[in-house]
Amino acid sequence: KFNNMSSQSEMQIKAWGIIPLTTKQFVVLEMIFFLFFVFLSVYLFSIELPAYIDAKEAHFHLKFTKYVSMFAAVLIIFETQFFLNRFSKAQIKLIVSQKIQIEKQKDRIEKQKQDLTDGITYASRIQTALMPPGETLGDSLEHFILYKPKEIVSGDYYWIAKKGERIIIVAADCTGHGVPGAFMSVLGIAFLNEIVIKAPDNITAGEILDKLREKVITSLRQTGEKGGSKDGMDAAMYIFDLENKKIQFSGANNPLYIIRKMKSEANEAKTYDLIHIKPDKMPIGVHPRKTQSFKTHDIQLQKDDRLIIFSDGYIDQFGGEHGKKFLSKQFKTLLLSIQDKSFIRQKEILEEELKKWQNFPSKTGEPYEQIDDILVLGVKI
């Protein structure tokens, strides 16, 4: 008789229907019986018969000993083979049953994964629809938007809106990526819409970030206490005055790069200079410096200036020969080297260089995976 031990997935034999044994224990027991009969046979063959036993009785004794020993040995061999054969069939049946259960669980998990992926993919379309199209910038402003979520949905987002005669442009990086980051990005977009709609036309960039921070802290019930929510976002924002070619910039951990065309006095060859406008070192969210207001930088622009705002995904990407981060120094050098190209081509080059950087073999021999959402937004005046 055979029993299934579901807790250990182990088969047991009830030898002779009485003694529960594992297959190893059963084989050991059969070997003991086999050796017992071997030694018994040796003993019976070697025993000295009494002198009074005649030849006929002695011959019977030898034949009896021989056949009993042979019968016992054959019986043990067949019994062992029978039980092991039964055990193998039962084990195969158990394995087949377990395989069927595993396949059913695998199919169920794959369906759940597909349903979840379909839901997130649909959510990504909603998230993308919430971010305004580049056409909001108008035909007079050449631009590009490099937007590469790490997963299907993104914690990075951009936001563009018109307020009177001014255009407000934001590139933001929320805490986390994937679904958690996407929830924060939707909150950020909704808050910016609400703030700008209700605000006067002359609201400054710093005031917008201040109000955005207040809404994030209030909505997430952030108190700054240990163990509480510390979610938030970093952002770079500027408000562009089309008529006067001026911008107001305010940043929460994320800077603004202004790339300006310069002329060499020697040969009037075109060169470019990069002006780094530093942000405030605090996020949009709970922070020890949350009582301080975000600064507003007023900047006069020149013709053909290029404005670059971005999240930290590009500069923090690992890759290259030594598996290090791309870093801002190399990012600045790359931006300066491509300014003689059209903005469409600049976006393509940024994507190509990022792919090259990631495709250096890592220690495992595989390309480096994208570690964060990537957003770079460029505008040419």
VOBA-1610 file (N, C-alpha, C; in pm, whole numbers, padded with zeros to 5 digits, always signed):
BEGIN
Lys+00084-00119+00000Lys+00000+00000+00000Lys+00087+00124+00000Phe+00037+00229-00066Phe+00116+00351-00082Phe+00035+00470-00033Asn+00104+00562+00034Asn+00041+00685+00083Asn+00116+00805+00028Asn+00040+00917-00003Asn+00101+01044-00041Asn+00119+01129+00083Met+00243+01175+00103Met+00267+01270+00214Met+00277+01407+00151Ser+00162+01478+00147Ser+00155+01605+00074Ser+00248+01710+00132Ser+00273+01706+00263Ser+00356+01809+00325Ser+00500+01799+00280Gln+00546+01678+00245Gln+00684+01660+00205Gln+00697+01611+00062Ser+00581+01589-00003Ser+00579+01535-00139Ser+00662+01407-00146Glu+00649+01315-00044Glu+00730+01193-00036Glu+00638+01073-00033Met+00672+00968-00112Met+00594+00846-00114Met+00637+00754-00002Gln+00541+00683+00056Gln+00570+00582+00158Gln+00509+00450+00118Ile+00577+00341+00157Ile+00528+00205+00135Ile+00484+00149+00269Lys+00367+00085+00271Lys+00328+00009+00389Lys+00361-00138+00360Ala+00479-00180+00405Ala+00524-00316+00377Ala+00430-00416+00443Trp+00384-00510+00361Trp+00289-00611+00405Trp+00162-00548+00463Gly+00135-00422+00424Gly+00014-00356+00469Gly+00016-00315+00614Ile+00132-00321+00678Ile+00139-00294+00823Ile+00241-00185+00855Ile+00366-00207+00808Ile+00477-00120+00850Ile+00497-00008+00749Pro+00477+00122+00786Pro+00501+00233+00692Pro+00651+00257+00677Leu+00700+00246+00556Leu+00842+00263+00529Leu+00860+00349+00403Thr+00967+00426+00403Thr+01006+00493+00280Thr+01074+00391+00191Thr+01097+00428+00065Thr+01158+00331-00027Thr+01296+00289+00019Lys+01374+00383+00075Lys+01508+00348+00123Lys+01500+00250+00240Gln+01409+00278+00333Gln+01393+00189+00448Gln+01348+00050+00404Phe+01261+00044+00302Phe+01210-00085+00254Phe+01322-00166+00190Val+01405-00102+00110Val+01517-00172+00045Val+01612-00226+00150Val+01640-00143+00253Val+01730-00189+00361Val+01672-00311+00430Leu+01541-00309+00459Leu+01477-00423+00525Leu+01486-00548+00439Glu+01460-00534+00308Glu+01468-00649+00218Glu+01610-00703+00211Met+01708-00615+00214Met+01847-00661+00212Met+01882-00738+00339Ile+01827-00692+00452Ile+01851-00764+00578Ile+01796-00906+00569Phe+01670-00917+00517Phe+01611-01051+00501Phe+01693-01136+00404Phe+01737-01075+00296Phe+01814-01149+00196Phe+01944-01202+00257Leu+02015-01114+00330Leu+02140-01157+00392Leu+02115-01262+00499Phe+02003-01250+00567Phe+01970-01350+00669Phe+01958-01488+00606Phe+01887-01496+00494Phe+01870-01626+00428Phe+02001-01675+00368Val+02085-01581+00321Val+02217-01623+00270Val+02299-01687+00381Phe+02304-01617+00496Phe+02381-01672+00608Phe+02318-01801+00661Leu+02186-01809+00659Leu+02119-01931+00703Leu+02155-02048+00612Ser+02158-02020+00479Ser+02193-02125+00384Ser+02336-02172+00405Val+02426-02074+00425Val+02567-02110+00450Val+02578-02196+00575Tyr+02503-02155+00676Tyr+02507-02231+00802Tyr+02453-02372+00783Leu+02340-02386+00711Leu+02281-02517+00692Leu+02371-02607+00606Phe+02441-02547+00508Phe+02531-02627+00425Phe+02656-02669+00502Ser+02695-02587+00596Ser+02821-02615+00666Ser+02803-02697+00793Ile+02680-02712+00840Ile+02659-02784+00967Ile+02697-02932+00951Glu+02757-02984+01049Glu+02794-03127+01049Glu+02675-03209+01098Leu+02635-03305+01015Leu+02521-03388+01051Leu+02565-03498+01148Pro+02479-03539+01237Pro+02515-03648+01332Pro+02551-03776+01258Ala+02634-03856+01318Ala+02685-03980+01254Ala+02575-04081+01229Tyr+02466-04073+01312Tyr+02363-04177+01299Tyr+02269-04150+01181Ile+02278-04029+01121Ile+02191-04000+01007Ile+02248-04071+00885Asp+02163-04146+00820Asp+02212-04221+00704Asp+02224-04128+00583Ala+02275-04185+00476Ala+02302-04105+00355Ala+02176-04049+00293Lys+02066-04125+00302Lys+01940-04078+00243Lys+01889-03953+00313Glu+01896-03952+00448Glu+01851-03835+00524Glu+01943-03715+00499Ala+02072-03744+00489Ala+02168-03636+00463Ala+02143-03573+00326His+02116-03659+00228His+02086-03608+00093His+01960-03520+00094Phe+01857-03568+00170Phe+01734-03488+00181Phe+01761-03353+00247His+01843-03357+00350His+01878-03234+00422His+01944-03133+00328Leu+02038-03179+00246Leu+02108-03090+00155Leu+02013-03031+00050Lys+01928-03120-00006Lys+01833-03072-00107Lys+01735-02972-00047Phe+01685-03003+00076Phe+01591-02913+00143Phe+01655-02776+00165Thr+01777-02777+00216Thr+01849-02653+00242Thr+01870-02573+00114Lys+01907-02641+00008Lys+01933-02575-00119Lys+01807-02508-00173Tyr+01696-02582-00179Tyr+01574-02528-00239Tyr+01509-02419-00153Val+01515-02440-00020Val+01460-02336+00068Val+01538-02206+00051Ser+01669-02214+00045Ser+01752-02095+00028Ser+01725-02027-00105Met+01719-02108-00213Met+01691-02053-00344Met+01553-01988-00349Phe+01454-02056-00291Phe+01318-02002-00290Phe+01311-01870-00214Ala+01377-01867-00099Ala+01377-01745-00017Ala+01443-01629-00091Ala+01557-01659-00155Ala+01629-01553-00228Ala+01545-01500-00343Val+01485-01590-00423Val+01402-01549-00536Val+01280-01471-00488Leu+01219-01519-00378Leu+01102-01450-00323Leu+01137-01307-00283Ile+01250-01289-00217Ile+01292-01155-00173Ile+01318-01066-00294Ile+01385-01121-00396Ile+01416-01042-00516Ile+01287-00997-00586Phe+01193-01093-00605Phe+01068-01058-00673Phe+00984-00961-00591Glu+00982-00981-00460Glu+00905-00892-00373Glu+00960-00750-00379Thr+01094-00741-00375Thr+01158-00608-00382Thr+01128-00541-00515Gln+01143-00620-00625Gln+01115-00566-00758Gln+00971-00521-00770Phe+00878-00600-00713Phe+00735-00568-00720Phe+00705-00436-00649Phe+00758-00423-00527Phe+00730-00300-00450Phe+00795-00178-00514Leu+00918-00197-00562Leu+00986-00082-00625Leu+00915-00041-00753Asn+00865-00138-00828Asn+00791-00108-00949Asn+00662-00032-00917Arg+00593-00080-00813Arg+00472-00010-00769Arg+00505+00131-00722Phe+00617+00142-00650Phe+00659+00273-00599Phe+00689+00368-00716Ser+00760+00317-00818Ser+00795+00402-00933Ser+00670+00451-01005Lys+00572+00363-01025Lys+00448+00403-01091Lys+00373+00508-01010Ala+00367+00485-00878Ala+00299+00582-00792Ala+00372+00716-00791Gln+00507+00708-00791Gln+00585+00831-00791Gln+00565+00907-00922Ile+00564+00832-01035Ile+00541+00897-01164Ile+00403+00963-01167Lys+00304+00892-01111Lys+00169+00947-01107Lys+00165+01076-01025Leu+00239+01074-00912Leu+00245+01194-00828Leu+00313+01308-00902Ile+00425+01276-00971Ile+00498+01379-01044Ile+00412+01440-01154Val+00340+01353-01227Val+00251+01401-01334Val+00142+01491-01276Ser+00087+01449-01161Ser-00017+01530-01096Ser+00038+01666-01053Gln+00159+01664-00996Gln+00222+01790-00954Gln+00251+01879-01075Lys+00296+01817-01186Lys+00326+01893-01308Lys+00200+01960-01360Ile+00088+01889-01359Ile-00039+01946-01404Ile-00078+02066-01317Gln-00061+02051-01184Gln-00093+02160-01092Gln-00004+02281-01117Ile+00127+02255-01141Ile+00222+02365-01166Ile+00185+02438-01295Glu+00148+02361-01399Glu+00111+02422-01526Glu-00015+02507-01512Lys-00110+02459-01432Lys-00232+02536-01408Lys-00199+02667-01335Gln-00111+02656-01233Gln-00071+02777-01159Gln+00004+02873-01251Lys+00092+02818-01338Lys+00168+02902-01432Lys+00072+02975-01526Asp-00027+02902-01580Asp-00124+02965-01670Asp-00202+03076-01598Arg-00238+03049-01471Arg-00314+03148-01394Arg-00229+03273-01368Ile-00102+03251-01334Ile-00012+03364-01307Ile+00012+03444-01434Glu+00032+03374-01548Glu+00054+03444-01675Glu-00067+03526-01714Lys-00187+03473-01690Lys-00309+03549-01722Lys-00320+03672-01633Gln-00288+03654-01502Gln-00293+03768-01410Gln-00190+03874-01452Lys-00070+03826-01492Lys+00034+03920-01536Lys-00010+03995-01662Gln-00071+03922-01757Gln-00116+03985-01880Gln-00226+04087-01854Asp-00320+04051-01763Asp-00427+04145-01726Asp-00368+04272-01663Leu-00268+04250-01575Leu-00203+04364-01509Leu-00128+04450-01610Thr-00055+04384-01702Thr+00020+04457-01805Thr-00075+04536-01895Asp-00186+04473-01934Asp-00284+04543-02018Asp-00339+04667-01946Gly-00366+04652-01816Gly-00417+04765-01738Gly-00316+04878-01729Ile-00188+04842-01706Ile-00084+04945-01695Ile-00060+05011-01831Thr-00065+04930-01938Thr-00048+04986-02073Thr-00158+05088-02103Tyr-00280+05055-02065Tyr-00391+05150-02084Tyr-00369+05275-02000Ala-00318+05254-01877Ala-00290+05369-01790Ala-00183+05458-01851Ser-00087+05398-01922Ser+00019+05479-01984Ser-00038+05570-02092Arg-00141+05522-02163Arg-00205+05607-02265Arg-00275+05725-02199Ile-00337+05699-02084Ile-00402+05808-02010Ile-00298+05908-01962Gln-00186+05855-01907Gln-00081+05943-01857Gln-00024+06030-01969Thr+00001+05967-02084Thr+00055+06042-02199Thr-00045+06148-02246Ala-00174+06114-02243Ala-00277+06210-02285Ala-00282+06331-02192Leu-00249+06311-02064Leu-00251+06421-01969Leu-00138+06520-01994Met-00026+06469-02053Met+00086+06559-02083Met+00059+06627-02216Pro+00067+06759-02220Pro+00026+06833-02341Pro+00119+06803-02458Pro+00068+06811-02581Pro+00152+06791-02698Pro+00249+06907-02716Gly+00357+06880-02788Gly+00457+06984-02811Gly+00404+07102-02888Glu+00291+07082-02959Glu+00234+07192-03038Glu+00195+07312-02951Thr+00181+07289-02821Thr+00146+07399-02730Thr+00251+07509-02737Leu+00374+07472-02772Leu+00482+07572-02780Leu+00470+07660-02903Gly+00386+07619-02996Gly+00368+07701-03116Gly+00475+07675-03221Asp+00454+07729-03340Asp+00546+07708-03451Asp+00674+07789-03437Ser+00670+07896-03357Ser+00785+07985-03348Ser+00897+07929-03262Leu+00869+07827-03183Leu+00969+07771-03092Leu+01004+07628-03134Glu+01126+07612-03188Glu+01175+07479-03221Glu+01201+07404-03089His+01168+07276-03084His+01181+07204-02958His+01195+07053-02982Phe+01237+06982-02878Phe+01231+06836-02879Phe+01198+06788-02738Ile+01138+06670-02729Ile+01106+06608-02601Ile+01154+06464-02605Leu+01260+06435-02530Leu+01309+06298-02516Leu+01247+06239-02390Tyr+01159+06144-02409Tyr+01080+06089-02298Tyr+01088+05937-02304Lys+01160+05876-02207Lys+01182+05731-02206Lys+01151+05674-02067Pro+01028+05629-02047Pro+00997+05566-01917Pro+01080+05439-01896Lys+01118+05414-01772Lys+01189+05290-01740Lys+01096+05171-01757Glu+00972+05189-01715Glu+00871+05085-01728Glu+00760+05138-01818Ile+00644+05075-01815Ile+00537+05116-01907Ile+00489+05257-01876Val+00468+05283-01747Val+00432+05419-01704Val+00552+05484-01637Ser+00546+05615-01620Ser+00665+05689-01579Ser+00639+05779-01459Gly+00747+05798-01381Gly+00743+05896-01273Gly+00790+06033-01318Asp+00846+06042-01439Asp+00882+06172-01498Asp+00764+06224-01579Tyr+00747+06353-01580Tyr+00644+06412-01665Tyr+00685+06553-01706Tyr+00629+06597-01816Tyr+00648+06736-01858Tyr+00510+06801-01867Trp+00511+06932-01854Trp+00383+07006-01852Trp+00405+07139-01919Ile+00317+07173-02011Ile+00326+07298-02086Ile+00189+07364-02087Ala+00186+07492-02056Ala+00058+07564-02055Ala+00081+07710-02091Lys-00023+07773-02142Lys-00019+07917-02171Lys-00095+07991-02063Lys-00036+08101-02017Lys-00101+08188-01918Lys-00089+08330-01969Gly-00197+08380-02028Gly-00191+08512-02089Gly-00099+08506-02209Glu+00002+08594-02211Glu+00100+08598-02321Glu+00225+08517-02288Arg+00222+08440-02183Arg+00340+08365-02141Arg+00317+08214-02153Ile+00427+08141-02172Ile+00422+07995-02178Ile+00497+07939-02057Ile+00432+07848-01986Ile+00492+07785-01868Ile+00536+07643-01907Ile+00662+07611-01882Ile+00717+07480-01919Ile+00780+07416-01795Val+00744+07290-01771Val+00791+07217-01653Val+00843+07080-01695Ala+00955+07040-01637Ala+01003+06901-01645Ala+01021+06853-01502Ala+00951+06747-01464Ala+00951+06704-01324Ala+00986+06556-01312Asp+01041+06523-01197Asp+01083+06386-01167Asp+01025+06348-01031Cys+00925+06258-01032Cys+00859+06219-00907Cys+00936+06109-00835Thr+00910+06096-00706Thr+00970+05989-00627Thr+00933+05854-00689Gly+01034+05769-00712Gly+01008+05637-00766Gly+00984+05641-00916His+00954+05522-00970His+00919+05511-01111His+00812+05404-01123Gly+00771+05372-01246Gly+00664+05274-01261Gly+00533+05326-01207Val+00451+05235-01153Val+00317+05271-01106Val+00320+05375-00994Pro+00402+05358-00887Pro+00404+05461-00781Pro+00440+05599-00834Gly+00545+05605-00920Gly+00584+05734-00976Gly+00476+05793-01065Ala+00405+05705-01138Ala+00299+05752-01228Ala+00185+05817-01150Phe+00150+05758-01034Phe+00046+05819-00950Phe+00087+05960-00909Met+00214+05975-00869Met+00262+06107-00829Met+00261+06204-00947Ser+00295+06155-01066Ser+00297+06244-01183Ser+00157+06294-01216Val+00058+06207-01204Val-00081+06248-01230Val-00124+06354-01129Leu-00084+06335-01003Leu-00113+06437-00900Leu-00048+06570-00937Gly+00080+06563-00978Gly+00152+06685-01013Gly+00087+06760-01127Ile+00047+06688-01231Ile-00018+06752-01346Ile-00151+06816-01305Ala-00229+06742-01224Ala-00358+06795-01179Ala-00339+06921-01094Phe-00240+06919-01004Phe-00214+07034-00918Phe-00169+07155-01000Leu-00082+07133-01099Leu-00034+07245-01181Leu-00150+07307-01259Asn-00237+07223-01314Asn-00354+07276-01385Asn-00439+07364-01293Glu-00462+07314-01172Glu-00545+07388-01077Glu-00478+07519-01036Ile-00348+07514-01008Ile-00275+07633-00962Ile-00275+07742-01069Val-00242+07703-01191Val-00226+07802-01298Val-00360+07860-01340Ile-00463+07779-01342Ile-00595+07829-01380Ile-00642+07937-01282Lys-00620+07913-01152Lys-00667+08007-01049Lys-00573+08125-01029Ala-00447+08114-01075Ala-00347+08217-01046Ala-00364+08340-01135Pro-00317+08456-01089Pro-00317+08577-01175Pro-00214+08561-01286Asp-00226+08641-01389Asp-00136+08630-01504Asp+00010+08658-01468Asn+00033+08737-01365Asn+00171+08774-01331Asn+00233+08683-01225Ile+00177+08566-01200Ile+00235+08475-01101Ile+00377+08436-01144Thr+00467+08424-01048Thr+00607+08392-01080Thr+00629+08240-01074Ala+00742+08198-01132Ala+00776+08055-01131Ala+00794+08004-00989Gly+00861+08082-00905Gly+00882+08042-00766Gly+00751+08026-00691Glu+00656+08115-00715Glu+00526+08106-00648Glu+00450+07981-00690Ile+00463+07944-00817Ile+00396+07821-00863Ile+00453+07699-00789Leu+00587+07691-00778Leu+00648+07578-00708Leu+00612+07579-00559Asp+00602+07697-00500Asp+00558+07706-00359Asp+00419+07648-00342Lys+00327+07687-00429Lys+00190+07638-00419Lys+00183+07488-00449Leu+00266+07442-00544Leu+00270+07299-00575Leu+00318+07220-00454Arg+00418+07272-00385Arg+00469+07205-00265Arg+00362+07198-00157Glu+00289+07307-00138Glu+00182+07307-00037Glu+00078+07199-00066Lys+00041+07186-00193Lys-00061+07087-00230Lys-00011+06944-00212Val+00117+06920-00246Val+00174+06786-00228Val+00178+06749-00081Ile+00223+06840+00004Ile+00232+06813+00148Ile+00095+06789+00207Thr-00002+06873+00167Thr-00139+06858+00219Thr-00204+06730+00171Ser-00192+06701+00044Ser-00258+06583-00013Ser-00203+06453+00042Leu-00071+06447+00062Leu-00007+06325+00112Leu+00003+06323+00265Arg-00056+06425+00328Arg-00057+06434+00475Arg+00084+06420+00533Gln+00175+06495+00474Gln+00315+06488+00519Gln+00335+06579+00640Thr+00396+06521+00743Thr+00422+06597+00865Thr+00571+06612+00892Gly+00652+06534+00823Gly+00796+06538+00847Gly+00839+06447+00960Glu+00743+06379+01023Glu+00778+06288+01132Glu+00843+06162+01078Lys+00921+06096+01162Lys+00990+05973+01124Lys+00887+05867+01087Gly+00911+05802+00973Gly+00819+05697+00927Gly+00704+05749+00842Gly+00690+05881+00832Gly+00583+05939+00752Gly+00618+05945+00605Ser+00523+05986+00524Ser+00545+05995+00379Ser+00647+06103+00346Lys+00742+06066+00262Lys+00843+06162+00214Lys+00841+06172+00061Asp+00731+06127+00002Asp+00720+06133-00144Asp+00709+06278-00190Gly+00752+06300-00312Gly+00746+06435-00367Gly+00801+06434-00508Met+00858+06545-00549Met+00913+06552-00684Met+01019+06661-00692Asp+01111+06643-00787Asp+01206+06748-00826Asp+01153+06807-00956Ala+01181+06935-00978Ala+01126+06997-01099Ala+01210+07116-01142Ala+01210+07138-01273Ala+01266+07261-01330Ala+01154+07329-01407Met+01132+07458-01379Met+01021+07532-01442Met+01071+07667-01490Tyr+01027+07704-01609Tyr+01049+07842-01651Tyr+00924+07894-01721Ile+00903+08024-01705Ile+00792+08093-01769Ile+00850+08185-01875Phe+00812+08161-01998Phe+00871+08231-02113Phe+00781+08346-02157Asp+00837+08465-02157Asp+00768+08585-02204Asp+00804+08603-02352Leu+00711+08565-02440Leu+00738+08566-02584Leu+00774+08705-02636Glu+00701+08806-02587Glu+00718+08942-02641Glu+00853+09001-02605Asn+00894+08982-02478Asn+01017+09045-02430Asn+01138+08953-02431Lys+01120+08827-02476Lys+01230+08729-02480Lys+01298+08717-02343Lys+01215+08704-02241Lys+01264+08684-02105Lys+01205+08557-02048Ile+01274+08500-01951Ile+01217+08386-01878Ile+01234+08408-01729Gln+01143+08348-01655Gln+01158+08335-01510Gln+01181+08187-01483Phe+01291+08156-01414Phe+01323+08016-01384Phe+01317+07991-01234Ser+01264+07873-01197Ser+01268+07828-01058Ser+01288+07676-01061Gly+01376+07627-00975Gly+01406+07484-00976Gly+01402+07423-00838Ala+01350+07301-00832Ala+01354+07221-00709Ala+01448+07105-00736Asn+01576+07124-00704Asn+01684+07026-00723Asn+01727+07009-00869Asn+01645+07049-00964Asn+01679+07033-01107Asn+01713+07168-01169Pro+01825+07177-01243Pro+01871+07306-01297Pro+01814+07337-01434Leu+01853+07453-01485Leu+01826+07493-01622Leu+01959+07515-01692Tyr+01974+07460-01813Tyr+02091+07487-01896Tyr+02049+07581-02008Ile+02122+07692-02021Ile+02104+07782-02136Ile+02228+07769-02224Ile+02207+07725-02347Ile+02319+07710-02440Ile+02313+07827-02538Arg+02420+07907-02536Arg+02420+08034-02609Arg+02529+08035-02716Lys+02491+08080-02833Lys+02587+08088-02943Lys+02684+08203-02919Met+02813+08174-02933Met+02916+08277-02916Met+02992+08292-03046Lys+03064+08405-03064Lys+03146+08427-03182Lys+03289+08454-03140Ser+03379+08382-03204Ser+03521+08403-03176Ser+03568+08530-03246Glu+03641+08612-03173Glu+03690+08737-03233Glu+03794+08708-03340Ala+03864+08596-03333Ala+03971+08566-03429Ala+03916+08530-03566Asn+03827+08433-03571Asn+03779+08389-03703Asn+03627+08384-03713Glu+03562+08441-03615Glu+03416+08444-03611Glu+03353+08305-03627Ala+03427+08204-03588Ala+03373+08067-03594Ala+03267+08052-03485Lys+03168+07971-03515Lys+03059+07951-03419Lys+03104+07860-03306Thr+03084+07905-03186Thr+03104+07821-03069Thr+02985+07843-02977Tyr+02976+07757-02877Tyr+02861+07765-02786Tyr+02909+07762-02642Asp+02837+07834-02560Asp+02867+07839-02417Asp+02745+07786-02342Leu+02770+07715-02232Leu+02660+07660-02152Leu+02652+07734-02019Ile+02539+07795-01994Ile+02514+07867-01868Ile+02429+07779-01779His+02481+07750-01661His+02414+07659-01566His+02341+07744-01460Ile+02209+07743-01464Ile+02130+07815-01364Ile+02093+07714-01253Lys+02148+07736-01137Lys+02132+07639-01028Lys+01993+07646-00964Pro+01943+07531-00920Pro+01811+07529-00854Pro+01826+07544-00704Asp+01714+07552-00635Asp+01715+07545-00488Asp+01733+07398-00449Lys+01814+07373-00347Lys+01843+07237-00302Lys+01735+07188-00206Met+01617+07176-00257Met+01505+07119-00180Met+01400+07069-00278Pro+01329+06964-00241Pro+01229+06906-00332Pro+01093+06972-00315Ile+01000+06932-00399Ile+00860+06970-00382Ile+00796+06862-00296Gly+00790+06888-00169Gly+00742+06791-00072Gly+00798+06826+00064Val+00777+06738+00162Val+00824+06765+00296Val+00976+06769+00298His+01033+06867+00371His+01178+06886+00374His+01209+06981+00489Pro+01327+06969+00552Pro+01361+07062+00661Pro+01355+07209+00621Arg+01372+07237+00490Arg+01372+07377+00444Arg+01239+07414+00377Lys+01132+07342+00412Lys+01004+07363+00342Lys+00944+07502+00369Thr+00993+07572+00472Thr+00940+07706+00501Thr+01001+07811+00410Gln+01112+07774+00341Gln+01175+07870+00250Gln+01103+07868+00115Ser+01091+07986+00059Ser+01027+07997-00072Ser+01126+07964-00183Phe+01074+07911-00293Phe+01159+07886-00410Phe+01194+08019-00476Lys+01321+08032-00513Lys+01368+08155-00577Lys+01322+08161-00723Thr+01300+08285-00769Thr+01268+08308-00909Thr+01384+08383-00973His+01442+08325-01078His+01553+08387-01150His+01499+08453-01278Asp+01518+08584-01290Asp+01478+08656-01412Asp+01596+08660-01507Ile+01576+08610-01629Ile+01686+08597-01723Ile+01646+08657-01858Gln+01733+08744-01910Gln+01712+08800-02043Gln+01775+08705-02145Leu+01699+08666-02244Leu+01749+08572-02344Leu+01800+08645-02467Gln+01878+08572-02546Gln+01927+08624-02674Gln+01873+08534-02786Lys+01878+08588-02905Lys+01831+08512-03021Lys+01911+08382-03034Asp+01841+08273-03063Asp+01899+08140-03082Asp+01945+08073-02952Asp+01911+08129-02837Asp+01939+08058-02712Asp+01863+07926-02710Arg+01925+07822-02648Arg+01859+07692-02633Arg+01842+07666-02483Leu+01722+07631-02444Leu+01690+07605-02303Leu+01669+07455-02285Ile+01745+07397-02191Ile+01737+07253-02167Ile+01701+07229-02020Ile+01590+07160-01997Ile+01555+07114-01862Ile+01537+06962-01869Phe+01559+06893-01758Phe+01566+06747-01764Phe+01553+06687-01624Ser+01523+06558-01622Ser+01527+06482-01496Ser+01667+06422-01482Asp+01692+06353-01373Asp+01826+06299-01350Asp+01848+06161-01412Gly+01748+06111-01487Gly+01759+05977-01543Gly+01874+05960-01640Tyr+01898+06061-01725Tyr+02004+06052-01826Tyr+02142+06053-01760Ile+02166+06148-01673Ile+02301+06163-01615Ile+02331+06054-01512Asp+02229+05989-01458Asp+02251+05883-01358Asp+02259+05744-01420Gln+02245+05735-01554Gln+02244+05604-01619Gln+02384+05541-01616Phe+02389+05416-01572Phe+02516+05343-01569Phe+02549+05287-01707Gly+02680+05279-01736Gly+02723+05224-01863Gly+02868+05259-01888Gly+02906+05256-02015Gly+03044+05287-02050Gly+03139+05174-02017Glu+03264+05196-02047Glu+03368+05092-02029Glu+03384+05050-01885His+03365+05143-01791His+03389+05113-01650His+03260+05099-01569Gly+03145+05102-01635Gly+03019+05081-01565Gly+02984+05193-01468Lys+03018+05316-01504Lys+02990+05430-01415Lys+02872+05512-01469Lys+02829+05611-01389Lys+02721+05699-01432Lys+02767+05792-01544Phe+02672+05834-01626Phe+02702+05926-01736Phe+02753+06060-01682Leu+02685+06110-01579Leu+02721+06232-01506Leu+02697+06361-01587Ser+02679+06470-01513Ser+02641+06598-01575Ser+02752+06658-01660Lys+02879+06635-01623Lys+02990+06691-01700Lys+02989+06638-01843Gln+02973+06507-01856Gln+02969+06445-01988Gln+02842+06485-02063Phe+02732+06503-01989Phe+02606+06545-02049Phe+02620+06686-02109Lys+02684+06775-02035Lys+02706+06911-02085Lys+02793+06909-02211Thr+02900+06830-02209Thr+02989+06819-02325Thr+02914+06768-02447Leu+02828+06668-02424Leu+02749+06613-02534Leu+02654+06718-02591Leu+02586+06792-02504Leu+02493+06895-02551Leu+02565+07001-02634Leu+02681+07046-02588Leu+02756+07148-02662Leu+02803+07097-02798Ser+02833+06968-02807Ser+02888+06911-02931Ser+02783+06894-03041Ile+02654+06903-03006Ile+02550+06876-03107Ile+02467+07000-03141Gln+02511+07118-03097Gln+02428+07237-03116Gln+02422+07287-03260Asp+02512+07238-03346Asp+02504+07277-03487Asp+02406+07190-03564Lys+02341+07096-03494Lys+02242+07009-03558Lys+02101+07063-03533Ser+02007+07017-03613Ser+01868+07055-03589Ser+01820+06989-03459Phe+01712+07042-03404Phe+01663+06986-03278Phe+01615+06841-03295Ile+01562+06811-03412Ile+01519+06673-03437Ile+01640+06580-03432Arg+01750+06626-03496Arg+01873+06545-03496Arg+01935+06540-03357Gln+01927+06648-03280Gln+01981+06648-03144Gln+01915+06542-03058Lys+01784+06531-03070Lys+01713+06428-02995Lys+01761+06288-03035Glu+01778+06266-03165Glu+01825+06136-03214Glu+01965+06104-03160Ile+02053+06206-03159Ile+02190+06185-03111Ile+02190+06152-02961Leu+02107+06222-02885Leu+02097+06193-02741Leu+02053+06048-02718Glu+01957+06002-02798Glu+01912+05864-02785Glu+02022+05765-02826Glu+02093+05797-02935Glu+02199+05709-02982Glu+02313+05700-02881Glu+02354+05813-02824Glu+02463+05813-02727Glu+02424+05739-02599Leu+02298+05753-02558Leu+02251+05681-02441Leu+02255+05530-02466Lys+02213+05489-02586Lys+02214+05347-02620Lys+02356+05293-02625Lys+02448+05370-02683Lys+02590+05329-02685Lys+02642+05312-02544Trp+02609+05406-02458Trp+02656+05404-02319Trp+02606+05278-02247Gln+02480+05245-02269Gln+02422+05128-02204Gln+02472+04997-02265Asn+02510+04999-02393Asn+02547+04875-02461Asn+02689+04827-02435Phe+02767+04903-02357Phe+02895+04849-02314Phe+02866+04728-02225Pro+02931+04613-02251Pro+02900+04493-02170Pro+02929+04517-02022Ser+02835+04478-01937Ser+02853+04487-01792Ser+02933+04366-01745Lys+02949+04351-01614Lys+03024+04237-01558Lys+02957+04105-01594Thr+02827+04108-01615Thr+02754+03987-01652Thr+02759+03961-01802Gly+02818+04055-01878Gly+02823+04040-02023Gly+02702+04096-02094Glu+02603+04143-02018Glu+02480+04198-02076Glu+02486+04351-02076Pro+02411+04417-02166Pro+02403+04564-02163Pro+02345+04612-02030Tyr+02376+04736-01995Tyr+02324+04793-01871Tyr+02176+04828-01887Glu+02097+04789-01789Glu+01955+04820-01794Glu+01931+04967-01760Gln+01825+05023-01815Gln+01784+05159-01779Gln+01740+05158-01633Ile+01797+05246-01552Ile+01772+05241-01408Ile+01664+05339-01363Asp+01628+05434-01449Asp+01529+05535-01405Asp+01459+05589-01530Asp+01349+05660-01507Asp+01283+05729-01617Asp+01374+05840-01669Ile+01362+05868-01798Ile+01448+05969-01862Ile+01361+06074-01930Leu+01393+06201-01903Leu+01321+06311-01966Leu+01419+06425-01994Val+01426+06468-02119Val+01504+06585-02157Val+01415+06670-02250Leu+01399+06797-02215Leu+01312+06885-02293Leu+01393+07007-02337Gly+01404+07024-02469Gly+01481+07135-02523Gly+01395+07230-02603Val+01420+07360-02589Val+01347+07464-02662Val+01448+07564-02717Lys+01429+07599-02843Lys+01516+07700-02907Lys+01437+07829-02926Ile+01497+07939-02884Ile+01430+08069-02893Ile+01436+08122-03036
//
